[in-house]
Amino acid sequence: MSTYLTILGFNSAIPTINSAPTAQFLEMDERCFLIDCGEGTQVQLRKAKARFSKINHIFISHLHGDHCFGLPGLIASFRLLGRETPLHVYGPKGIKEMLETIFRLTETHKGFEVVYHELNNKKSEKIYEDQKLEVFTIPLDHRIYCNGYLFREKPKERHLNMEEIAKYPEIEICDYQNLKNGKDFVLNDGYVLKNTVLTKDPSKSVTYAFCSDTRYSEKILPLINEVDVLYHESTFLHDLKEMADYTGHTTALEAARIARKANVGKLILGHFSNRYHDLNVFLEEAREVFPNTDLPKALQQVEIL
C-alpha cells in the first residue's frame, strides 16, 4: 500500500493568497497523521478533501505560531463535528499549557480526550509505535526547542512463493502466516524447507523524514540516512547564510547538502521567506547539489513508494 503526503502549507511566518504556513497530512498504512498545524490548516484539509476526521495523532515541531496556531481551531472543530475518539498531540513541553489555557479562556469544551505527549529530550527518541510503523523525533537546532519527525514502516511480511508451495501438499493455509514471518517449514520426514525457497523478499518499507525549522546540522544525518523522501526547510538562499544562522534557519544549498550526505531518495524544500516571489530560485540553487529536489505545491499529494 502506497504512502501519500499532502502538502497543506509550506511558507514561513505569514500566510499568503497562494500558500499557507507549515502543515502536512500523511497517510501511511491506513493511518492519518497531521504534521504541524499552522494558521488555516483546517481550511486546507477541507480543500484537499483529506480524511481529517481520521486524524488521531498530531505532531507539532515547535511552538512558533506558523507551526501551531491552527491547532486550537482544529480541535474546536473536531468537537463541533461530534468527535469522541481521543486525540494524541505530540509537541514541546508547554503545548498542553498553551492549548488548555486557550480552551479555558474561550470556554471551549472539547467533548473528547486530548492526550498530550510533551517532549523535551534533546536526543532522538521513539514516541509512537504500533504493529506496522514507528515514529522518532529528529532533534533540530532552532531558536527554541524543536523536533523533526521520522516516520518509518516496520519490516514487512515476506511474499509467498505459491509456485514452490504448491509442490508440497503438507503445507496448508494455516502455515502461511509462519512462512510470511520468515520461518522454515519442516516436512513429515524431517526435511527442512528453507523459508527463502518458499517465499520472496518483502516489499520495501517506506520512510519519510520531516525537518522543520533548523540551522544546518549534520547531527541529523544518521537519523535520516537513505529515507525515501526528506522534507527540509530552506528559508533563505545561500547568499543570506548569515541571516539563516542568526534566525535559526537553513539555506536551499544547505538543505541539498544534507540530502546528498544522507543519500535520500527525494528532497522537498519548504518554509520559504516571503521576501522571495519566484520560488524557482530555491530549486535552481538546490539542484546544483542534489538534482532530485522538488518544490512543494499547495495541496499537492506526493506518493512515497
Summary of the structure (lengths in Angstrom):
residues: 305
radius of gyration: 22.1
end to end distance: 8.3
largest distance: 75.2
contacts: 1013
relative contact order: 0.14
helix: 29%
strand: 29%
